[in-house]
C-alpha cells in the first residue's frame, strides 16, 4: 500500500486492545492492521471480511481457535520462511528472535524486520516472537500502542487476564 494513500478497509472490528482493520482484494485478505481505540468500526463489506471478523472473534474467545483465511501471497522469500516458522509457534508459546535466526541462518535483526513486515498479524502470530531478555518490539515499534497490543495478545494466550 502507498504510505500516503488511506487504507481501504473492508471491515474494522472492535478488539480488547483497540480496533482490527481488515483489507481485502478480490478473494483474499491483503492486510490486517491494529488500529487505536479511537478508530471507527466498519461492518464487514463482503463475505470474506465477515469470515475474517468471525474467526478473529473466535480467537478472542479461545486463543487456540484456528484460522482458515485466504491470504494473498506477500513478502520476500526470506520473510515467507520467517512467517512459516512463526505460524508453527503454538498459542501460549514464544520463540526468541535469535533462536529463529539461528534456525534460518540469519540475524535476529533480519528476523525482527520480517516480523514487522508481516501483513497478517493474529493469523501469522508475530506477537509470539520475543527478545532474549524481554518482550521486544512489535510491528516496527519499540513501545507504545503496538507493544501494548503484543502484551495483550501474549497475556490472552497464556490465560493471564490481569
C-alpha positions, 0 to 999 in steps of 0.5 A: 500500500502507498504510505500516503494513500488511506487504507481501504478497509473492508471491515474494522472490528472492535478488539480488547486492545483497540480496533482490527482493520481488515483489507481485502482484494478480490478473494483474499485478505491483503492486510490486517492492521491494529488500529487505536481505540479511537478508530471507527468500526466498519461492518464487514463489506463482503463475505470474506471480511465477515469470515475474517471478523468471525474467526478473529472473534473466535480467537478472542474467545479461545486463543487456540481457535484456528484460522482458515483465511485466504491470504494473498501471497506477500513478502520476500522469500526470506520473510515467507520462511520467517512467517512459516516458522512463526505460524508453527509457534503454538498459542501460549508459546514464544520463540526468541528472535535469535533462536529463529535466526539461528534456525534460518541462518540469519540475524535476529535483526533480519528476523525482527524486520520480517516480523514487522513486515508481516501483513497478517498479524493474529493469523501469522502470530508475530506477537509470539516472537520475543527478545532474549531478555524481554518482550521486544518490539512489535510491528516496527515499534519499540513501545507504545500502542503496538507493544501494548497490543503484543502484551495483550495478545501474549497475556490472552494466550497464556490465560493471564487476564490481569 
